[in-house]
Amino acid sequence: MSRRLDKPKIEKAVRMILEAIGEDPDRDGLCETPARVARMYEEIFGGGEHDPCQVLRKTFKEDHHEVVLVKDIPFFSMCEHHLLPFFGKAHIAYIPNGKIVGISKLARVVEAFARRPQVQERMTSQIADLINDCLGAEGVAVILEAVHTCMTLRGVKKPGSVVITSAMRGDFRKRITSRTEVMSLIFGHSLSQ
């Protein structure tokens, strides 16, 4: 994905939005807002153009065939429908097939996909598919929990609502025991209770 931020264009657009809502973009409190928003977008979307598969290139041979889980990985992204943030935590589990990856790399994968205009459902599947494809894992489970400000600040206005999405690949999709184990590890209780 090749993308370059055009900060002058963002500044011009923000200035137009301020004018469209009846504000004077030259008044004291707003005169630097277009430049601030351009810098913010550079920070929020910076890195989204990188190929996240590169992060998983370095692996280590290890004869471990049980669950590896990194949970509570914080993330924030921008909803592509309203350009408002959604944020929460990601849980990533995989069952290695003779090779493992540094655990910080899983957080980097989340970050790479979060730095794009997104929908949570797609992001969940993208993370799972990438880890599955790049690591050749026996199973991959990705669960995202997020608060969407496009739902809490506008529209239906339901603060406190949390969206949970999951993507299961390999053993986590095929075997209920694997799925139950990972859900228990993430949420701290047995699903059969």
C-alpha positions in Angstrom: 0.0 0.0 0.0 1.7 3.2 -1.2 0.3 6.3 0.4 1.7 9.7 1.1 0.0 12.3 3.3 -0.6 15.6 1.6 -0.6 18.0 4.6 -1.3 21.2 2.6 -4.4 19.5 1.1 -5.6 18.4 4.6 -5.1 22.0 5.9 -7.1 23.4 3.0 -9.9 20.8 3.6 -10.1 21.6 7.3 -10.2 25.3 6.6 -13.2 24.6 4.3 -14.9 22.5 6.9 -14.5 25.3 9.5 -16.0 27.8 7.0 -18.8 25.4 6.2 -19.9 25.1 9.8 -20.0 28.9 10.1 -16.7 29.5 11.8 -14.0 32.0 11.0 -10.8 29.9 10.3 -8.7 33.1 10.8 -9.9 33.8 14.4 -7.4 33.4 17.2 -8.4 29.9 18.5 -8.8 28.4 15.0 -6.0 29.9 12.9 -3.6 27.1 13.6 -6.3 24.3 13.7 -5.8 23.2 10.0 -2.1 22.7 10.6 -2.8 20.9 13.9 -5.3 18.5 12.2 -2.8 17.8 9.4 -0.1 16.9 11.9 -2.6 14.8 13.8 -3.6 12.9 10.7 0.1 12.3 9.9 0.5 10.8 13.4 -2.7 8.7 13.3 -2.3 7.4 9.7 1.6 7.3 9.7 2.9 3.8 9.1 -0.3 2.5 7.6 1.4 2.2 4.2 3.9 -0.4 5.5 3.6 -4.0 4.6 2.7 -5.8 7.9 4.0 -9.1 6.6 7.5 -7.7 6.8 7.1 -7.5 10.6 6.7 -11.3 10.7 9.6 -12.2 8.4 12.0 -13.0 11.3 11.0 -16.3 12.9 12.6 -18.8 15.2 12.5 -22.5 15.0 10.8 -23.9 18.1 9.1 -27.2 18.6 6.1 -25.7 20.4 2.6 -26.7 19.3 0.4 -25.2 22.0 -1.3 -21.8 22.3 0.8 -18.6 22.3 -1.4 -15.7 23.3 -0.7 -12.0 23.6 -3.8 -10.3 25.0 -4.8 -6.7 25.9 -2.8 -5.1 23.0 -4.1 -1.5 23.0 -5.0 0.0 19.7 -6.8 3.0 18.1 -8.0 3.4 14.6 -10.2 5.6 12.5 -13.6 4.4 11.4 -13.7 4.8 7.6 -17.4 5.7 7.6 -17.2 8.8 9.8 -13.5 9.4 10.3 -14.0 9.2 14.1 -11.8 7.0 16.3 -12.5 3.6 17.6 -10.2 2.1 20.2 -9.8 -0.8 22.4 -7.7 -3.9 22.8 -6.7 -6.8 20.6 -6.1 -10.4 21.7 -4.0 -12.6 19.3 -3.3 -16.3 19.7 -1.6 -18.7 17.4 -0.6 -22.4 17.5 3.0 -22.5 16.1 3.8 -25.1 13.4 7.6 -25.4 14.2 8.3 -21.7 14.2 7.5 -18.8 16.5 7.8 -15.0 16.1 8.8 -12.4 18.7 5.7 -11.5 20.6 6.2 -7.7 20.1 5.8 -8.4 16.4 2.1 -9.3 16.9 1.5 -5.9 18.5 3.2 -4.3 15.5 0.9 -6.2 13.1 -2.1 -4.7 15.0 -0.6 -1.3 14.8 0.0 -1.5 11.0 -3.6 -2.4 10.3 -5.0 0.1 12.8 -3.1 3.0 11.1 -5.5 3.0 8.1 -9.1 4.1 7.7 -10.8 0.9 8.9 -13.8 -1.1 9.9 -13.3 -3.4 12.9 -14.6 -6.5 11.1 -12.1 -6.1 8.3 -9.2 -5.3 10.6 -9.9 -8.5 12.7 -9.8 -10.7 9.6 -6.8 -8.9 8.1 -4.7 -9.6 11.2 -5.8 -13.2 11.4 -5.2 -13.9 7.7 -1.7 -12.2 7.7 -0.5 -14.2 10.8 -2.0 -17.4 9.3 -0.4 -16.9 5.9 3.0 -15.5 7.1 3.6 -18.0 9.9 1.9 -21.1 8.5 0.4 -21.5 12.0 -1.7 -24.5 12.9 -4.3 -22.1 14.2 -4.9 -18.3 14.6 -7.4 -16.5 16.8 -7.9 -12.8 16.8 -10.4 -11.0 18.9 -10.8 -7.2 19.0 -12.8 -5.3 21.6 -13.4 -1.6 20.8 -15.5 1.4 21.6 -16.6 3.3 18.5 -17.0 7.0 19.0 -19.1 7.1 15.8 -21.7 5.3 18.0 -21.1 6.9 21.3 -20.8 10.6 20.3 -23.2 10.8 17.4 -26.1 8.9 15.8 -27.5 6.4 18.4 -25.4 7.9 21.2 -24.8 4.8 23.3 -21.7 5.4 25.5 -20.4 2.2 27.1 -21.2 0.0 24.1 -18.3 -2.3 23.1 -18.0 -4.1 19.8 -16.3 -7.5 19.9 -15.2 -9.2 16.6 -13.4 -12.5 16.2 -11.6 -14.3 13.4 -10.6 -17.9 13.8 -8.4 -19.8 11.4 -7.1 -23.4 11.3 -7.5 -25.4 14.6 -9.3 -22.5 16.3 -12.0 -22.7 13.7 -12.1 -26.5 13.3 -11.7 -27.6 17.0 -14.1 -26.4 19.6 -11.6 -27.5 22.3 -9.0 -25.1 20.9 -11.4 -22.3 20.6 -12.7 -22.9 24.2 -9.2 -22.9 25.5 -8.2 -19.6 23.9 -11.5 -17.9 24.9 -10.9 -19.1 28.5 -7.4 -17.7 28.4 -8.5 -14.4 27.1 -11.7 -13.8 29.2 -10.7 -15.8 32.3 -13.5 -18.3 32.5 -14.7 -21.5 30.9 -17.4 -21.0 28.2 -19.2 -24.1 29.5 -20.0 -22.4 32.8 
